[in-house]
Structures are given as structure tokens and as C-alpha cells.
Amino acid sequence: MQKKLIALDMDGTLLNDELEIMPKTKEILKRLTDEGHIVMISSGRPFRSIERFYKDLGLKSPVICLNGMRTFSPFDPSFPELEFKFKKEDVIDIATRCRGKLLSCMSESDTKTYQEVKDDYLSWFFPFLDLEIGPMGEILKEDVKTAIWNCSEENLGFLQSVVNEHYPMVWRKWTGSTYSEAFLDNVNKGMAIKYVQERLGISIENTIAFGDSINDFEMLDRAGKGYIMKNTFLSHIPEKYMITHEDNNHEGIYETLIELGF
């Protein structure tokens, strides 16, 4: 069998609802790594929130963090890192103009996390390095790799319009959540997968990808076989994507890989 690139979203995909990797899924991914296939995590999380699972699977592959804002190989310094940032002026302007309409907001660099008010959920999901709390206009002194907001439904339209004024920043709501984020137009998991494919010499046809949300679509488009998890919250799934027969709590990745002959 030709070497495959197997790209895995984390939350709702690789991880079950208890935020752990199911045992059969872990076993088959370790086996495929030992057989020479490239198992790669592709997540909206920063690497510090990925690292435990990356090590648990025994991976040595590149990793895609923050929806493509950072792509690097932790164990291969010769692999050229790809990174993007939001301009601090844009992040500050959005936070300032939306003050009073946001429940919380957060940005982070490689070494520091910035929050206007402490948000325990974001502090758990993006465990902070060095947390600074205060108005973004006062505390933010550097360009950042995340821009995330918690906003009530009645203010979402206003937030979206303000974010989209700062093109190439584009607004995107988290599926099934009151949180939303910015991304840079043309910076996404699919762009990052293409970057890895080209450097490792892996074709689209030899790529398999799993995801569960809209931020995975570009990644699935770069795969010969792209799967949406059965447990997705999406109300509409493009017909070009396949759906796993099992969900993230019932070894959906494992069952699909077995069906594919691994």
C-alpha cells in the first residue's frame, strides 16, 4: 500500500466527548504510524493544547495548529515552519468598538495570552502561557495568532460587520456555540495540508481527512477521501463529503480506516 497522509481534526473528531482518544482509534493510528503512514493532527487549538495527544500517539509528523495559522514539525527542525498573524491594530480596534457587546475576547501570541476579562472556558481550551487581563488597547503590544470572542446572539451581526471591515480578517462562528473567531482569508487547514503535501511528496489521492465542522471543509477538499464525522452539528453537509458510520464516541475513525482496508 502506498504511503498515506491521514489528517485528523481533534475536537469532535479524534477526541470523544470526554476529550480522549478512543482505544481502538489510538491503536490503529499508532500501527499506521509504525507502518510508515503519516498521521497528522490538524486543529484549531494551539500546540500546547495538542501536545499531550500528539505524544500519546507517538507522532513525529508535522502538526497544523490554530486552523492553519501555524504549521510546523516538532521533531524536525529542517521542516520549514509556516505561520501567519493578525495585526494588533485590527484586534484592538475590534475589541474597542465592540466593548459592551462582548462577553469576553481573547488573543494570543507564541508566548502570551491576552483577555479583556477572564474567560474560564477559553483558559481551559487554550491553556494560557502568560495571561494578561485588561483592555486590548492597553495590554496588546504585538501581533497575534488568535482572535476569539464570546458574544450574545443579538450582537453577533454587529461583531461580524466590524471584523469583516478588517479584511483579510474574516469572521466565523463556532458551530453550536456562542463563541466566534477570526481567520485570515485563504489561511485555513486546507492551505496548510497543501503545504505539507508538497513538502512530503504526498498526493491528494493518497490523503485521507476527518473533520466535523465548517473549518474542516478546506482540509477535506485536499483529500482523496474526506469524511465528516457522524456526530457533526452541521445542518448541511456537502454531498462531496462522506459521513462516517460511527461517531467520535464509538470509534468512528477506527471503523472507517478498517473499512478502507487498513
C-alpha positions in Angstrom: 0.0 0.0 0.0 1.3 3.5 -0.9 2.1 5.8 1.9 -0.9 7.8 3.1 -1.3 11.1 4.8 -4.1 10.8 7.4 -5.2 14.3 8.6 -7.3 14.4 11.8 -9.3 17.3 13.3 -9.3 17.0 17.1 -12.4 18.1 18.9 -15.5 16.2 17.8 -13.3 14.0 15.6 -10.2 12.4 17.0 -11.4 13.1 20.6 -14.6 11.7 22.1 -16.9 13.8 24.2 -14.6 13.1 27.2 -11.8 14.7 25.3 -9.9 11.5 25.0 -8.8 9.3 22.1 -10.8 6.0 21.9 -8.7 2.9 22.4 -9.1 1.2 19.0 -8.6 4.5 17.3 -5.4 5.1 19.2 -4.2 1.5 18.4 -4.8 1.8 14.7 -3.2 5.2 14.4 -0.1 4.0 16.2 0.1 1.0 13.9 -0.3 3.1 10.8 2.5 5.4 12.0 4.7 2.4 12.6 3.9 1.2 9.1 5.2 4.4 7.6 2.0 6.3 7.0 1.8 10.0 8.1 -0.7 10.6 10.8 -1.2 14.3 11.3 -3.3 16.4 13.7 -4.9 19.4 12.2 -6.7 21.5 14.8 -8.0 24.9 15.8 -6.1 24.5 19.1 -2.6 25.9 19.8 0.2 23.3 20.0 0.3 23.4 23.8 -3.3 22.0 23.7 -2.4 19.4 21.2 0.9 18.2 22.5 -0.4 15.6 25.0 -2.4 13.8 22.3 0.5 14.2 19.8 2.9 12.5 22.2 0.3 9.9 23.2 0.0 8.7 19.6 3.8 8.7 19.3 3.7 11.1 16.3 6.7 12.6 14.6 4.8 14.3 11.8 4.1 17.9 11.1 1.1 19.4 13.0 -1.4 22.1 11.9 -2.3 24.5 14.7 -4.8 27.3 15.0 -6.7 26.4 11.8 -3.5 26.8 9.7 -2.1 29.9 11.4 0.9 27.8 12.4 2.2 24.6 10.7 5.5 23.0 11.9 7.2 19.8 12.8 8.0 19.5 16.5 10.7 16.8 15.9 12.1 18.0 12.6 13.7 21.5 12.7 14.6 21.2 9.0 10.8 21.3 8.1 10.2 25.0 7.4 7.6 26.5 9.7 4.6 28.3 8.1 2.9 30.9 10.2 0.6 33.9 10.0 -0.5 36.6 12.4 -3.3 39.2 12.9 -2.2 42.8 13.1 -2.5 44.1 16.7 -4.1 47.3 15.5 -7.0 45.3 13.9 -7.6 43.2 17.1 -7.5 46.4 19.3 -10.0 48.2 17.0 -12.5 45.3 17.0 -12.3 45.0 20.8 -12.7 48.7 21.3 -15.6 49.2 19.0 -17.4 46.1 20.4 -16.8 47.0 24.0 -20.1 46.4 25.9 -21.3 44.0 23.3 -18.9 41.2 24.0 -19.0 38.8 26.9 -15.2 38.1 26.5 -12.5 38.3 23.9 -9.0 36.7 23.7 -5.9 36.8 21.6 -2.6 35.0 21.9 1.0 35.1 20.6 3.6 32.4 20.9 4.4 33.4 24.5 1.4 35.3 25.9 -2.4 35.2 26.2 -4.5 38.4 26.3 -8.1 38.6 27.7 -10.2 41.6 28.4 -12.0 39.7 31.1 -11.1 36.3 32.4 -12.9 33.6 30.5 -12.5 30.2 32.2 -13.7 28.3 29.1 -11.1 29.8 26.8 -8.5 29.4 29.5 -9.3 25.7 29.6 -9.5 25.3 25.8 -6.4 27.4 25.2 -4.4 27.0 28.4 -2.5 30.2 28.7 1.2 30.7 28.8 1.4 34.1 30.4 -2.0 35.6 30.9 -2.6 39.3 30.9 -6.0 40.8 31.5 -7.2 44.3 30.6 -8.4 46.4 27.7 -6.8 45.2 24.5 -5.8 48.8 23.7 -3.7 48.9 26.8 -2.2 45.4 27.0 -1.8 44.2 23.4 1.7 45.2 22.2 2.3 42.5 19.5 0.7 40.8 16.5 -1.2 37.7 17.5 -2.3 34.3 16.1 -5.8 34.1 17.5 -8.8 36.5 17.8 -11.7 34.9 19.6 -14.9 36.4 21.0 -17.9 35.3 23.1 -20.9 37.3 22.1 -24.6 37.1 22.7 -26.9 36.4 19.7 -28.3 39.9 19.4 -24.8 41.4 19.0 -23.4 38.8 16.5 -24.3 40.8 13.4 -22.5 43.9 14.7 -19.4 41.9 15.7 -19.4 40.2 12.3 -19.6 43.5 10.4 -16.8 45.1 12.4 -14.5 42.1 12.0 -15.1 41.9 8.2 -14.1 45.6 7.9 -10.6 44.4 8.7 -10.1 42.2 5.6 -8.2 39.9 5.2 -9.6 39.1 8.6 -12.9 37.2 8.2 -15.5 36.3 10.9 -16.6 32.7 11.6 -19.0 31.4 14.3 -18.1 28.3 16.2 -20.6 25.5 15.5 -23.1 25.1 18.3 -21.5 27.8 20.4 -21.8 31.5 21.3 -18.1 31.8 20.5 -16.7 33.0 17.2 -13.3 33.7 15.8 -11.4 35.5 13.0 -9.4 33.8 10.3 -7.4 35.2 7.5 -8.8 34.7 4.1 -7.0 31.9 2.3 -5.4 30.8 5.6 -7.0 27.5 6.6 -6.5 23.9 7.3 -6.7 23.1 3.5 -3.9 25.6 2.7 -1.8 24.0 5.5 -2.5 20.5 4.2 -1.4 21.5 0.8 1.8 22.9 2.2 2.6 19.6 4.0 1.6 17.5 1.0 4.0 19.4 -1.3 6.9 19.1 1.2 6.4 15.5 1.9 5.5 14.5 -1.6 2.1 13.1 -0.8 -0.7 13.5 -3.4 -4.3 14.5 -2.8 -5.3 10.9 -3.8 -3.2 9.5 -1.1 -4.6 11.8 1.6 -7.5 10.9 3.9 -9.0 13.5 6.2 -11.5 13.5 9.0 -13.4 16.5 10.4 -16.7 17.6 11.9 -17.2 21.3 11.3 -17.1 24.0 8.7 -13.5 24.9 9.4 -12.6 21.4 8.2 -14.1 21.8 4.7 -10.9 23.1 3.0 -8.9 20.3 4.6 -11.4 17.7 3.3 -11.2 19.3 -0.2 -7.4 18.5 -0.2 -8.1 14.8 0.5 -8.9 12.0 -1.9 -11.2 10.7 0.8 -12.8 13.4 3.0 -15.0 12.3 5.9 -17.4 14.3 8.1 -18.0 12.6 11.5 -21.5 11.2 12.1 -21.7 13.4 15.3 -21.4 16.7 13.4 -23.6 19.6 14.4 -23.7 20.8 10.8 -27.3 21.0 9.4 -26.0 20.8 5.8 -23.2 18.6 4.6 -21.9 19.0 1.0 -22.6 15.9 -1.0 -18.9 15.5 -2.0 -18.0 14.5 1.6 -18.6 11.1 3.0 -20.0 10.6 6.5 -18.5 8.1 9.0 -20.9 5.2 10.0 -19.9 5.7 13.7 -19.4 8.9 15.7 -16.5 10.1 17.8 -17.7 8.2 20.9 -17.9 4.9 19.0 -14.6 4.6 17.2 -15.7 6.4 14.1 -12.2 6.9 12.8 -11.1 3.4 13.5 -14.2 1.8 11.9 -13.7 4.0 8.7 -10.0 3.1 8.4 -10.8 -0.6 8.8 -13.4 -0.2 6.0 -10.7 1.3 3.9 -8.6 -1.8 4.3 -6.0 -0.7 6.9 
